[in-house]
């Protein structure tokens, strides 16, 4: 039996050819494309620094976990090891768990949950159980994690029904488009590998890394916008774009203004 740390001991091998560009890195482009998570982590803190000053704990937690996602995904694709596969998938699970714990709106809490503290415990127990179950069939984890996106889309739809700000609706639409492109790339790499190898272009999983990071650049400001409305009544969230509204390619962020005005 090979060691769980051994190269190519993982249950999954993506479409990109192994060791074609390096004798050390198994999947070269799938590895280096994870730099997008490092950029995402830094951009979230810098662009949303006003919010970060008010809610430093969730922002630094999430940014740190996004760095872990990038590091562990790089390690996985570099080695294709069993441990790397688990670290890659579990880092995503824990990032989602922390995001839910801090930002899940209280209005959607189950009736048995009376406070944010109780919800922390529920999220923690659920995540620990899910972590233990992940060792049973790691290859299934990626599909399960992607399914969580549908719940996030449902929550976004519920919140948008309460909001009349057209700029926020456009940001949500852009997020969905980027996510759709990302998940299409992920599924294409898994299910149509024979086609991409036939035309010598097996790089769609590396596109997934970049596209999902771009989608999260739109997702997190959207989450922050709703969190300000719910948890920070003395502020009004204002959607802005970096570097400027007039640029053809922009990155959204949330600025805080006073006094608060209901969306």
KEVEXTOR-703658 format. One line per 4 residues: number of its first residue (from 1); their letters; for each residue x, y, z of N, C-alpha, C. Coordinates in nm, 2 decimals, padded with zeros to 4 digits, m for minus. Atoms other than C-alpha are relative to their C-alpha. Layout:
<recs>
NUM> a> X Y Z X Y Z X Y Z | ... .
</recs>
This chain:
<recs>
1> xxxx> 00.08 m00.12 00.00 00.00 00.00 00.00 00.09 00.12 00.00 | m00.08 m00.12 00.00 00.14 00.34 m00.09 m00.03 00.09 00.12 | 00.02 m00.10 m00.10 00.18 00.61 00.17 m00.11 00.10 m00.04 | 00.10 m00.10 00.03 m00.11 00.86 00.20 00.06 00.13 m00.04 .
5> xxxx> m00.07 m00.12 00.04 00.15 01.12 00.14 00.07 m00.01 m00.13 | m00.07 00.03 00.13 00.29 00.96 m00.18 m00.07 00.07 m00.11 | 00.05 m00.05 00.12 00.26 01.12 m00.51 m00.10 m00.09 m00.07 | 00.10 00.07 00.08 m00.05 01.01 m00.71 m00.07 m00.11 00.09 .
9> xxxx> 00.08 00.09 m00.08 m00.21 00.83 m00.41 m00.14 00.04 00.02 | 00.14 m00.05 m00.02 m00.53 01.04 m00.43 m00.10 m00.09 m00.09 | 00.11 00.07 00.07 m00.86 00.90 m00.55 m00.03 00.07 m00.14 | 00.04 m00.08 00.11 m00.89 01.17 m00.81 00.13 00.04 m00.08 .
13> xxxx> m00.11 m00.06 00.09 m00.66 01.26 m01.11 m00.07 00.08 m00.10 | 00.07 m00.09 00.09 m00.77 01.56 m01.31 00.05 m00.02 m00.14 | m00.02 00.02 00.15 m00.76 01.59 m01.69 00.14 00.04 m00.04 | m00.13 m00.04 00.04 m00.43 01.77 m01.71 00.10 m00.11 00.01 .
17> xxxx> m00.10 00.10 m00.01 m00.14 01.54 m01.79 00.10 00.02 00.11 | m00.09 m00.01 m00.12 00.10 01.46 m01.50 00.14 00.01 m00.04 | m00.15 m00.02 00.02 00.46 01.58 m01.49 00.04 00.04 m00.14 | m00.04 m00.04 00.14 00.45 01.73 m01.84 00.09 00.12 00.00 .
21> xxxx> m00.07 m00.12 00.00 00.60 02.06 m01.74 00.10 00.01 00.11 | m00.09 00.00 m00.12 00.79 01.97 m01.42 00.01 m00.14 00.05 | m00.02 00.13 m00.06 00.94 01.67 m01.26 m00.04 m00.01 00.15 | 00.04 m00.01 m00.14 00.82 01.79 m00.92 m00.15 00.03 00.01 .
25> xxxx> 00.14 m00.03 00.00 00.47 01.93 m01.00 m00.08 m00.09 m00.09 | 00.08 00.10 00.08 00.22 01.67 m01.11 m00.08 00.07 m00.11 | 00.09 m00.07 00.09 m00.04 01.91 m01.26 00.04 00.15 00.01 | m00.07 m00.13 m00.01 00.15 02.23 m01.34 m00.10 00.11 00.00 .
29> xxxx> 00.10 m00.11 00.01 m00.14 02.46 m01.45 m00.10 00.00 00.11 | 00.09 00.01 m00.11 m00.38 02.33 m01.19 00.06 00.05 00.13 | m00.07 m00.04 m00.12 m00.12 02.41 m00.93 00.02 00.15 00.00 | m00.03 m00.14 00.00 m00.02 02.76 m01.03 m00.12 00.09 m00.01 .
33> xxxx> 00.13 m00.08 00.01 m00.38 02.87 m01.10 m00.05 00.04 00.14 | 00.05 m00.02 m00.14 m00.44 02.86 m00.72 00.05 00.14 00.05 | m00.04 m00.13 m00.04 m00.25 03.19 m00.70 m00.12 00.10 00.01 | 00.12 m00.08 00.00 m00.60 03.34 m00.77 m00.06 00.01 00.14 .
37> xxxx> 00.06 00.00 m00.13 m00.70 03.25 m00.41 00.08 00.10 00.09 | m00.08 m00.09 m00.07 m00.41 03.45 m00.27 m00.04 00.15 m00.03 | 00.04 m00.13 00.05 m00.51 03.75 m00.48 m00.14 00.04 00.06 | 00.13 m00.01 m00.05 m00.87 03.70 m00.37 00.00 00.04 00.15 .
41> xxxx> m00.01 m00.03 m00.14 m00.78 03.70 00.00 00.05 00.14 00.03 | m00.05 m00.14 m00.02 m00.58 04.02 m00.02 m00.10 00.11 m00.05 | 00.10 m00.10 00.06 m00.84 04.20 m00.24 m00.12 00.02 00.10 | 00.12 m00.02 m00.09 m01.12 04.13 00.01 00.03 00.09 00.11 .
45> xxxx> m00.04 m00.08 m00.12 m00.93 04.28 00.30 00.02 00.15 m00.04 | m00.04 m00.13 00.04 m00.80 04.58 00.11 m00.13 00.08 m00.05 | 00.11 m00.08 00.06 m01.12 04.68 m00.09 m00.11 00.02 00.11 | 00.11 m00.01 m00.09 m01.36 04.62 00.20 00.05 00.04 00.14 .
49> xxxx> m00.07 m00.04 m00.13 m01.13 04.78 00.47 m00.09 00.07 00.10 | 00.09 m00.07 m00.09 m01.41 05.00 00.61 m00.08 m00.11 00.08 | 00.08 00.11 m00.06 m01.62 04.69 00.68 00.09 m00.08 00.09 | m00.10 00.08 m00.08 m01.31 04.51 00.81 00.03 00.06 00.13 .
53> xxxx> m00.02 m00.07 m00.13 m01.26 04.78 01.07 m00.11 m00.03 00.10 | 00.12 00.02 m00.09 m01.61 04.71 01.21 m00.02 m00.15 00.03 | 00.02 00.14 m00.02 m01.61 04.33 01.16 00.13 m00.07 m00.03 | m00.14 00.05 00.03 m01.24 04.23 01.18 00.00 m00.15 00.01 .
57> xxxx> m00.01 00.14 m00.02 m01.29 03.88 01.31 m00.04 m00.09 m00.12 | 00.04 00.08 00.11 m01.50 03.73 01.03 00.09 00.02 m00.12 | m00.08 m00.03 00.12 m01.30 03.91 00.76 00.14 m00.07 00.00 | m00.13 00.06 m00.01 m00.96 03.79 00.89 m00.01 m00.15 00.00 .
61> xxxx> 00.02 00.15 00.00 m01.09 03.44 00.95 m00.02 m00.05 m00.14 | 00.03 00.04 00.14 m01.23 03.41 00.60 00.12 00.02 m00.09 | m00.12 m00.03 00.08 m00.92 03.57 00.44 00.11 m00.11 00.02 | m00.10 00.10 m00.04 m00.69 03.33 00.63 m00.04 m00.14 m00.06 .
65> xxxx> 00.04 00.13 00.05 m00.90 03.03 00.53 00.01 m00.01 m00.15 | m00.02 m00.01 00.15 m00.90 03.14 00.16 00.15 m00.03 m00.03 | m00.14 00.03 00.03 m00.52 03.14 00.18 00.03 m00.15 00.02 | m00.02 00.15 m00.02 m00.54 02.78 00.32 m00.05 m00.08 m00.11 .
69> xxxx> 00.05 00.07 00.11 m00.76 02.68 00.04 00.10 00.00 m00.12 | m00.10 m00.01 00.11 m00.50 02.81 m00.21 00.12 m00.09 00.03 | m00.12 00.08 m00.03 m00.21 02.65 m00.03 m00.03 m00.15 m00.01 | 00.03 00.14 00.00 m00.38 02.31 00.02 m00.03 m00.05 m00.14 .
73> xxxx> 00.03 00.03 00.14 m00.51 02.31 m00.34 00.13 m00.01 m00.08 | m00.13 00.01 00.07 m00.16 02.38 m00.47 00.07 m00.13 00.04 | m00.07 00.12 m00.04 m00.02 02.10 m00.26 m00.07 m00.13 m00.06 | 00.07 00.11 00.06 m00.29 01.86 m00.38 00.04 m00.02 m00.15 .
77> xxxx> m00.02 00.02 00.14 m00.24 01.93 m00.75 00.15 m00.02 m00.03 | m00.14 00.03 00.02 00.14 01.93 m00.71 00.04 m00.14 00.03 | m00.04 00.13 m00.04 00.15 01.59 m00.55 m00.11 m00.11 m00.04 | 00.11 00.09 00.02 m00.19 01.43 m00.62 00.00 m00.11 00.11 .
81> xxxx> 00.00 00.09 m00.11 m00.16 01.27 m00.28 m00.13 m00.01 00.07 | 00.12 00.02 m00.07 m00.44 01.13 m00.07 m00.02 00.11 00.11 | 00.01 m00.11 m00.10 m00.36 01.38 00.21 m00.03 00.13 m00.06 | 00.03 m00.12 00.07 m00.35 01.66 m00.03 m00.14 00.02 m00.05 .
85> xxxx> 00.15 00.00 00.04 m00.70 01.57 m00.16 m00.08 00.03 00.12 | 00.08 m00.02 m00.12 m00.84 01.56 00.19 00.02 00.15 00.05 | m00.03 m00.13 m00.05 m00.67 01.89 00.29 m00.07 00.10 m00.10 | 00.06 m00.09 00.09 m00.80 02.06 m00.03 m00.15 00.00 00.02 .
89> xxxx> 00.15 00.00 m00.01 m01.16 01.95 00.02 m00.04 00.05 00.14 | 00.04 m00.04 m00.14 m01.17 02.00 00.40 00.02 00.15 00.02 | m00.02 m00.14 m00.01 m01.03 02.35 00.37 m00.11 00.08 m00.05 | 00.12 m00.06 00.06 m01.32 02.44 00.15 m00.12 m00.02 00.09 .
93> xxxx> 00.11 00.02 m00.09 m01.56 02.28 00.39 00.00 00.09 00.12 | m00.01 m00.08 m00.12 m01.43 02.47 00.69 m00.01 00.15 m00.04 | 00.02 m00.14 00.04 m01.42 02.80 00.49 m00.15 00.03 m00.01 | 00.14 m00.01 00.01 m01.79 02.75 00.41 m00.07 00.00 00.14 .
97> xxxx> 00.06 00.01 m00.13 m01.87 02.66 00.77 00.02 00.13 00.08 | m00.03 m00.13 m00.07 m01.70 02.97 00.91 m00.08 00.11 m00.06 | 00.08 m00.10 00.06 m01.87 03.19 00.65 m00.15 m00.01 00.04 | 00.14 00.02 m00.04 m02.21 03.04 00.74 m00.02 00.05 00.15 .
101> xxxx> 00.01 m00.03 m00.15 m02.14 03.08 01.12 00.00 00.15 00.02 | 00.00 m00.14 m00.02 m02.06 03.45 01.09 m00.10 00.08 m00.07 | 00.08 m00.09 00.09 m02.28 03.57 00.81 m00.14 m00.05 m00.03 | 00.14 00.06 00.03 m02.59 03.34 00.79 m00.10 00.09 00.08 .
105> xxxx> 00.09 m00.10 m00.07 m02.88 03.59 00.86 m00.09 m00.07 00.10 | 00.07 00.06 m00.11 m03.06 03.53 01.19 m00.15 m00.03 m00.04 | 00.14 00.02 00.04 m03.40 03.55 01.01 m00.02 m00.14 m00.06 | 00.01 00.14 00.06 m03.32 03.21 00.85 00.04 m00.11 00.09 .
109> xxxx> m00.04 00.10 m00.10 m03.21 03.04 01.17 m00.12 m00.10 00.01 | 00.10 00.10 m00.04 m03.40 02.71 01.25 m00.07 00.05 00.13 | 00.08 m00.05 m00.11 m03.67 02.77 01.51 00.07 m00.04 00.13 | m00.06 00.05 m00.13 m03.47 02.57 01.77 00.13 00.08 00.03 .
113> xxxx> m00.12 m00.08 m00.02 m03.18 02.82 01.73 m00.04 00.14 00.05 | 00.04 m00.13 m00.05 m03.22 03.13 01.95 00.10 00.11 m00.01 | m00.10 m00.11 00.01 m02.89 03.31 01.91 00.11 m00.04 m00.09 | m00.11 00.02 00.09 m02.58 03.34 01.70 00.10 m00.10 00.07 .
117> xxxx> m00.08 00.09 m00.07 m02.39 03.15 01.97 m00.04 m00.15 m00.02 | 00.05 00.13 00.02 m02.62 02.85 01.94 00.02 m00.05 m00.15 | m00.02 00.03 00.14 m02.58 02.87 01.56 00.15 m00.04 m00.02 | m00.14 00.03 00.01 m02.20 02.86 01.60 00.02 m00.15 00.04 .
121> xxxx> m00.01 00.14 m00.04 m02.24 02.53 01.79 m00.06 m00.10 m00.10 | 00.06 00.09 00.11 m02.47 02.38 01.53 00.09 m00.01 m00.12 | m00.10 00.00 00.12 m02.23 02.48 01.25 00.12 m00.08 00.03 | m00.12 00.08 m00.03 m01.94 02.34 01.44 m00.02 m00.15 00.01 .
125> xxxx> 00.03 00.14 m00.01 m02.09 02.01 01.52 m00.03 m00.06 m00.14 | 00.03 00.05 00.14 m02.22 01.97 01.16 00.13 m00.01 m00.08 | m00.12 00.01 00.08 m01.88 02.05 01.02 00.09 m00.11 00.05 | m00.08 00.11 m00.05 m01.70 01.81 01.25 m00.05 m00.13 m00.05 .
129> xxxx> 00.06 00.13 00.05 m01.94 01.53 01.16 00.03 m00.01 m00.15 | m00.03 00.00 00.14 m01.90 01.62 00.79 00.15 m00.03 m00.03 | m00.14 00.03 00.01 m01.52 01.62 00.83 00.03 m00.15 00.01 | m00.03 00.14 m00.02 m01.52 01.27 00.97 m00.06 m00.09 m00.11 .
133> xxxx> 00.06 00.07 00.11 m01.76 01.15 00.70 00.08 00.01 m00.13 | m00.07 m00.02 00.13 m01.53 01.29 00.43 00.11 m00.10 m00.02 | m00.11 00.10 00.01 m01.27 01.02 00.51 m00.06 m00.13 m00.06 | 00.06 00.13 00.05 m01.52 00.75 00.39 00.01 m00.01 m00.15 .
137> xxxx> m00.01 00.00 00.14 m01.54 00.85 00.03 00.05 00.14 m00.05 | m00.05 m00.14 00.03 m01.32 01.16 m00.05 m00.04 00.04 m00.14 | 00.03 m00.04 00.14 m01.40 01.15 m00.42 m00.14 00.06 m00.01 | 00.13 m00.05 00.00 m01.76 01.23 m00.34 m00.01 00.14 00.06 .
141> xxxx> 00.00 m00.13 m00.07 m01.67 01.54 m00.13 m00.02 00.12 m00.09 | 00.00 m00.12 00.09 m01.62 01.77 m00.42 m00.14 00.03 m00.06 | 00.14 m00.02 00.05 m01.97 01.71 m00.56 m00.09 00.05 00.11 | 00.08 m00.05 m00.11 m02.12 01.76 m00.22 00.02 00.15 00.03 .
145> xxxx> m00.04 m00.14 m00.03 m01.93 02.09 m00.16 m00.06 00.09 m00.11 | 00.05 m00.08 00.10 m02.04 02.22 m00.50 m00.15 00.02 00.01 | 00.15 m00.01 m00.01 m02.41 02.15 m00.42 m00.04 00.11 00.10 | 00.02 m00.11 m00.09 m02.38 02.40 m00.13 m00.03 00.13 m00.07 .
149> xxxx> 00.02 m00.13 00.07 m02.37 02.67 m00.39 m00.15 00.02 m00.04 | 00.15 m00.01 00.03 m02.74 02.60 m00.47 m00.07 00.07 00.12 | 00.06 m00.06 m00.11 m02.83 02.69 m00.12 00.04 00.15 00.01 | m00.05 m00.14 00.00 m02.62 03.01 m00.14 m00.08 00.08 m00.11 .
153> xxxx> 00.08 m00.07 00.10 m02.80 03.10 m00.46 m00.14 00.02 00.04 | 00.14 m00.01 m00.05 m03.14 03.04 m00.30 00.00 00.12 00.10 | m00.01 m00.10 m00.09 m03.04 03.27 m00.01 00.01 00.14 m00.07 | m00.02 m00.13 00.07 m02.92 03.54 m00.25 m00.13 00.04 m00.07 .
157> xxxx> 00.13 m00.03 00.07 m03.26 03.52 m00.44 m00.09 00.05 00.11 | 00.09 m00.05 m00.10 m03.45 03.56 m00.11 00.04 00.14 00.04 | m00.04 m00.14 m00.05 m03.24 03.87 m00.01 m00.03 00.10 m00.11 | 00.02 m00.10 00.11 m03.27 04.03 m00.36 m00.14 00.04 m00.01 .
161> xxxx> 00.15 m00.04 00.00 m03.65 04.02 m00.33 m00.03 00.11 00.09 | 00.02 m00.11 m00.10 m03.62 04.26 m00.04 00.08 00.13 m00.04 | m00.09 m00.11 00.03 m03.37 04.49 m00.21 m00.04 00.07 m00.14 | 00.04 m00.07 00.12 m03.45 04.76 m00.47 00.12 00.06 m00.07 .
165> xxxx> m00.12 m00.06 00.05 m03.09 04.86 m00.54 00.04 m00.08 m00.13 | m00.03 00.07 00.12 m03.03 04.78 m00.91 00.14 m00.04 m00.01 | m00.14 00.03 00.01 m02.66 04.79 m00.87 00.03 m00.13 00.07 | m00.02 00.12 m00.08 m02.68 04.51 m00.61 m00.05 m00.12 m00.08 .
169> xxxx> 00.06 00.11 00.09 m02.90 04.30 m00.85 00.10 m00.03 m00.11 | m00.10 00.02 00.10 m02.64 04.35 m01.12 00.12 m00.07 00.05 | m00.11 00.07 m00.06 m02.36 04.24 m00.89 m00.03 m00.15 00.02 | 00.04 00.14 m00.02 m02.56 03.93 m00.80 00.00 m00.08 m00.13 .
173> xxxx> 00.01 00.07 00.13 m02.62 03.85 m01.17 00.14 m00.03 m00.05 | m00.13 00.03 00.04 m02.25 03.89 m01.24 00.06 m00.12 00.07 | m00.05 00.12 m00.08 m02.17 03.65 m00.96 m00.05 m00.13 m00.05 | 00.06 00.13 00.06 m02.41 03.39 m01.10 00.07 m00.04 m00.13 .
177> xxxx> m00.07 00.03 00.13 m02.25 03.42 m01.45 00.14 m00.06 00.02 | m00.13 00.05 m00.03 m01.90 03.38 m01.31 m00.01 m00.14 00.06 | 00.01 00.14 m00.06 m02.01 03.08 m01.10 m00.04 m00.10 m00.10 | 00.04 00.09 00.10 m02.19 02.92 m01.39 00.12 m00.04 m00.09 .
181> xxxx> m00.12 00.03 00.08 m01.87 02.95 m01.60 00.09 m00.09 00.07 | m00.09 00.08 m00.08 m01.67 02.81 m01.31 m00.05 m00.15 00.01 | 00.05 00.13 m00.02 m01.89 02.51 m01.25 m00.01 m00.08 m00.13 | m00.01 00.06 00.13 m01.91 02.44 m01.62 00.14 m00.05 m00.03 .
185> xxxx> m00.14 00.04 00.02 m01.53 02.43 m01.64 00.03 m00.12 00.09 | m00.03 00.12 m00.09 m01.52 02.19 m01.34 m00.06 m00.13 m00.05 | 00.07 00.12 00.05 m01.78 01.95 m01.48 00.06 m00.04 m00.13 | m00.06 00.03 00.13 m01.62 01.97 m01.83 00.13 m00.08 00.02 .
189> xxxx> m00.12 00.07 m00.03 m01.29 01.86 m01.68 m00.02 m00.14 00.05 | 00.03 00.13 m00.06 m01.45 01.57 m01.50 m00.06 m00.09 m00.11 | 00.08 00.08 00.09 m01.69 01.45 m01.77 00.04 m00.01 m00.14 | m00.04 00.00 00.14 m01.54 01.55 m02.10 00.15 00.00 m00.02 .
193> xxxx> m00.15 00.01 00.00 m01.17 01.48 m02.03 00.05 m00.06 m00.13 | m00.04 00.07 00.13 m01.15 01.25 m02.34 00.00 00.10 m00.11 | 00.00 m00.09 00.11 m01.25 01.54 m02.56 00.11 00.10 00.01 | m00.10 m00.10 m00.01 m01.01 01.80 m02.42 00.14 m00.06 m00.02 .
197> xxxx> m00.13 00.06 00.03 m00.72 01.55 m02.43 00.01 m00.03 m00.15 | m00.01 00.03 00.14 m00.81 01.47 m02.79 00.04 00.13 m00.08 | m00.04 m00.13 00.07 m00.76 01.84 m02.88 00.11 00.07 00.07 | m00.12 m00.05 m00.08 m00.47 01.88 m02.64 m00.02 00.13 00.07 .
201> xxxx> 00.03 m00.11 m00.09 m00.64 02.13 m02.41 m00.07 m00.04 00.13 | 00.06 00.05 m00.12 m00.70 01.96 m02.08 00.02 00.09 00.12 | m00.04 m00.10 m00.11 m00.68 02.28 m01.86 m00.13 00.06 00.06 | 00.12 m00.06 m00.05 m01.04 02.34 m01.76 m00.01 00.00 00.15 .
205> xxxx> 00.00 m00.01 m00.15 m00.98 02.26 m01.39 00.08 00.12 00.04 | m00.08 m00.12 m00.04 m00.72 02.54 m01.38 m00.09 00.13 m00.03 | 00.10 m00.11 00.02 m01.00 02.77 m01.53 m00.09 00.01 00.12 | 00.09 00.00 m00.11 m01.22 02.66 m01.25 00.06 00.08 00.12 .
209> xxxx> m00.07 m00.07 m00.11 m00.97 02.79 m00.99 m00.02 00.15 m00.02 | 00.00 m00.14 00.02 m00.96 03.13 m01.15 m00.14 00.06 00.00 | 00.14 m00.05 00.01 m01.33 03.16 m01.23 m00.07 00.00 00.13 | 00.07 00.00 m00.13 m01.45 03.06 m00.89 00.05 00.11 00.09 .
213> xxxx> m00.06 m00.11 m00.08 m01.21 03.31 m00.73 m00.07 00.13 m00.05 | 00.06 m00.12 00.05 m01.36 03.58 m00.96 m00.15 00.01 00.05 | 00.14 00.00 m00.05 m01.71 03.47 m00.86 m00.01 00.04 00.15 | 00.00 m00.04 m00.14 m01.62 03.50 m00.49 00.03 00.14 00.02 .
217> xxxx> m00.02 m00.14 m00.01 m01.50 03.85 m00.56 m00.13 00.08 00.00 | 00.13 m00.06 00.00 m01.86 03.93 m00.63 m00.09 m00.05 00.11 | 00.08 00.06 m00.11 m02.01 03.69 m00.37 00.02 00.07 00.13 | m00.02 m00.05 m00.13 m01.84 03.83 m00.07 m00.05 00.14 00.03 .
221> xxxx> 00.06 m00.13 m00.02 m01.93 04.20 m00.12 m00.15 m00.01 00.01 | 00.15 00.01 m00.01 m02.29 04.08 m00.17 m00.04 m00.05 00.14 | 00.02 00.05 m00.13 m02.27 03.89 00.16 00.02 00.11 00.10 | m00.03 m00.11 m00.09 m02.12 04.19 00.33 m00.11 00.11 m00.01 .
225> xxxx> 00.11 m00.10 00.02 m02.39 04.42 00.19 m00.12 m00.04 00.08 | 00.12 00.04 m00.07 m02.67 04.21 00.34 00.03 m00.01 00.15 | m00.04 00.00 m00.14 m02.47 04.17 00.67 m00.01 00.13 00.06 | 00.01 m00.13 m00.05 m02.45 04.54 00.71 m00.14 00.04 00.03 .
229> xxxx> 00.14 m00.03 m00.02 m02.82 04.58 00.66 m00.06 m00.07 00.12 | 00.05 00.08 m00.11 m02.89 04.31 00.92 00.07 00.03 00.14 | m00.07 m00.01 m00.12 m02.62 04.36 01.18 00.06 00.13 00.04 | m00.06 m00.13 m00.02 m02.50 04.72 01.15 m00.09 00.11 m00.04 .
233> xxxx> 00.10 m00.09 00.03 m02.80 04.94 01.16 00.04 00.15 00.00 | m00.04 m00.14 00.00 m02.60 05.26 01.21 00.08 00.04 m00.13 | m00.07 m00.02 00.12 m02.44 05.22 00.87 m00.09 m00.03 m00.12 | 00.07 00.04 00.13 m02.57 05.22 00.51 00.11 m00.05 m00.09 .
237> xxxx> m00.10 00.05 00.10 m02.38 04.99 00.27 m00.01 00.06 m00.13 | 00.00 m00.06 00.13 m02.28 05.15 m00.05 00.09 m00.09 m00.09 | m00.08 00.08 00.09 m02.16 04.94 m00.35 00.08 00.09 m00.08 | m00.10 m00.07 00.08 m01.85 05.07 m00.52 00.07 m00.10 m00.09 .
241> xxxx> m00.08 00.08 00.09 m01.62 04.95 m00.80 00.14 00.05 00.00 | m00.15 m00.03 00.01 m01.24 04.94 m00.81 00.05 m00.05 m00.13 | m00.05 m00.13 m00.04 m01.06 05.10 m00.98 m00.09 00.12 m00.02 | 00.09 m00.11 00.03 m01.35 05.31 m01.11 m00.12 m00.06 m00.07 .
245> xxxx> 00.12 00.05 00.07 m01.71 05.27 m01.22 00.00 00.00 m00.15 | 00.00 m00.02 00.15 m01.62 05.38 m01.57 00.09 m00.11 m00.07 | m00.08 00.10 00.06 m01.37 05.10 m01.62 m00.08 m00.12 m00.06 | 00.08 00.12 00.05 m01.48 04.80 m01.84 00.01 m00.12 00.09 .
249> xxxx> m00.02 00.11 m00.09 m01.33 04.55 m01.59 00.01 00.05 00.14 | m00.01 m00.05 m00.13 m01.40 04.62 m01.23 m00.02 m00.11 00.11 | 00.02 00.09 m00.12 m01.40 04.46 m00.88 m00.09 00.07 00.10 | 00.09 m00.07 m00.09 m01.69 04.54 m00.65 00.05 00.00 00.15 .
253> xxxx> m00.03 m00.01 m00.15 m01.65 04.64 m00.28 m00.12 00.07 00.07 | 00.10 m00.06 m00.08 m01.87 04.77 00.00 00.06 00.11 00.09 | m00.04 m00.11 m00.09 m01.82 05.11 00.16 m00.11 00.03 00.10 | 00.10 m00.02 m00.10 m02.00 05.22 00.47 m00.03 00.15 00.02 .
257> xxxx> 00.05 m00.14 m00.01 m02.20 05.54 00.50 m00.09 00.01 00.12 | 00.10 m00.04 m00.11 m02.40 05.71 00.78 m00.08 00.11 m00.05 | 00.08 00.09 m00.08 m02.69 05.74 00.85 m00.05 m00.12 m00.09 | 00.06 00.12 00.07 m02.84 05.40 00.76 m00.13 00.03 m00.06 .
261> xxx> 00.13 m00.01 00.07 m03.12 05.39 00.51 m00.04 m00.14 m00.05 | 00.04 00.13 00.04 m03.31 05.07 00.45 m00.01 m00.02 m00.15 | m00.01 00.03 00.14 m03.25 04.91 00.11 m00.15 m00.03 m00.05 .
</recs>
